[in-house]
Amino acid sequence: MPTEPDAAAAGPDIHAAPLPYQQRLAARAQTSIDLVVIHCTELPDLAMAREYGERVLYPDSGTGNSGHYYIDRDGAIHQYVDLDRVAHHVRGYNERSIGIELVNRGRYPDWLDSRHQAMEEPYPQPQVDALLALLDWLRRALPSLRNIAGHEDLDTELAVASDDPDLQVPRKRDPGPQFPWAEVLTATSLERLPN
């Protein structure tokens, strides 16, 4: 059972940690993947991100929400879902995309509170370096991969603020204003969506 793109393309050290429901996720051809979506976990640490990823949110299929890869603050890369499976990480784009989650507090624990929308935690350089290494490897291993986007670029829906029903806030803001887009786009040949 392949868990990685062609092993001939040497890549970064990746710790395989499949989610319990991985085999219940829809299968796909790796040739259909043309997009990487960058997320931040909006949780305090990798352990909590794993806990959230293991939660079954869709009883009919017995699956939940998760990215394919998680990168911790120290640069350690963990793979929760094989690339030949469709992970639930961004509405409307899952079938064609790879979800990469960066451990970052984001707005935790007040995601929809209008008074707590700042995303102030920077992304440490070891985490960014690991992301760049992963993107380089994926780009070489998957010839169909062409585009990159932030979760906030693709899911622009507003939600009612948890502290005031008369206000709306972005449902998704990740990876947020601290994400080093200039550095990432300079280092990769992937083009950012939307163009």
N, C-alpha and C positions, 0 to 999 in steps of 0.2 A: 504494500500500500504506500504510494508515494506521498510524502509529507512536505516535500520541498520541490522547487523547480529543479531543472537539470543540475545534477551534482557536479557536472564538469565546470560550471561557473563557481569558482571558489568564493565563498561569502563569509559574513561575520559569524561568530559563535552564537548559535540560537538554541535555547533550552526548550525542548518540546514538552508541552504540558497540556495535552488535549483536554478540552472540556468534556464532562461525562456524556453530554448529548451530541457530541460532534457528528457521529454517524447518522443522526436523525436530520441534520441540516441538508438542504437540497444540494445535490451534486452539480458540478459544472465543469466545462472544459477550461483549462487554464488559458487557452487561446482566446477566450471571451473576455479576459481581464484587460482593461485599458485605462484604469483609473486607480489612483491611490487617494484615500481620504485620511487626512490627519485629524486626530482627535486629541483631547486631553481627558483624562479620566474624571476630573472634577471630584476626586476622592483623595483622602490623605496619603494612601500608600497602596502598594501592589497587592497586599493581602486582602484589603477591602475590595479592590477592583476585581480580584479573582472571585470573591464571594458574590459580588453583583453579577459577574459573568456566569456563574453557575446557577443562578436563579432561573427557574422555569417560569416564563411569562406567557407562553403560548401553549396551553394545555393540549390542544389538538395535535401538535407536533412534538410536544415535550421539549421544546427549545426555549432559548432566551436571547438576550442582547449581548453581543460581544464583538470586539475586533478580532482580527487574525493575529496581530502581533501587539505585544505590550513592551514598552521600553521604560525601565525604571530610571530613577534619577542618576544612578551610578553607571548607566549605559548598558546594563544587562538586558538582553532581548529574550523574551519569552513568546512562544507561539502557542496560542490557545485553539486555533482553528486552522486546519489544513487549507491550502489555497484552492484545492479542488472542491471545496465546500463553500456555500453561500452563507456568510455570517450576517447577522442582523446588527448593523451599526449605523446606517444612514438611510432614511426613507427614500425610496425611489431609485436608488443607485446600487443596492446591494449585489445584484446579479453580476454587475460588471466591475466591481471594485474590491480593493483590498483595504481593510480598516487597520490603521496603525494608531494605537492608543499610547500617549505619553503620560506617565504618572505625574500629575500636577493637581494641586488643590482646586484650582479654578474658583468657582463661587461656593464651594462646599462650606457649610452644610445648607446654605440658604439660597439654593439655585435660582428660585423665582422671586425672591424678596427684592423689591425695587430699591431698597436701601443698601443692598449688598451685591451689586452687579460688577464691581471692579474685579479684575483678574490680575492680581499683582505678583504672583509667584513667577520668577524667571525660570527659564528652562536651562539647567546646568549644561556646560559645554560637553561633558562626557555623554549626556543624553542626546544632545544634538549630533555629536560625532557618530554615535551609534545609529541614529536615524539616517544620517547621510550614507553610512556604510551599507545599511539595509536597503536604502533606495537604489544605490549603485548596483548592488547585487541583483535586486529584483528587476531593474531595468535591463541588465545584461541577460538575465535568465528568462525573461518574458518579453519577447520581441513585440508583442501587441501593446505593451504598457506605454502610454503616451502622455497621460494627464495626471495632474495632482490638484487637490482642492482641500480646503479646510471644511470641517463639518458645518461651520457657520456660513460658508459660501453656498452650500447646497440646501440646508434646512433653514429657511429665513422666516419661518412661522413665528408669530408672537403668541404669548400665553398670558393669561390673567395673572397679575402679580399676587403672590401669596399673602402679602401684607395689606393690599388695597385692591378690592375688586374693580375699582374704577381705572386702574392702571394696567398697562401691558408691558411685558418685558420680552426680550428674545428668548425663545425656547432653548436654543443652542447658541453658544458664543465661542465654542472651542474651535481651534486651539487658543484663540484669544489674542489680545494685543501684545503680549510678551513673546509670542512665537516669532522666531527670527526668519521671516519669509525671505528677506533679501539674501541671507546667507544660503538658505536651502535652494532657492531658485538659481543662484549663481553656480552652485555645485552640481546641479542636475540638469539633464536635458528635458525633463518633464515640463510640460506647459501647464500653467495654472488655469483652472476653470473657476468661474465662467470667464471666457475670453473677452 
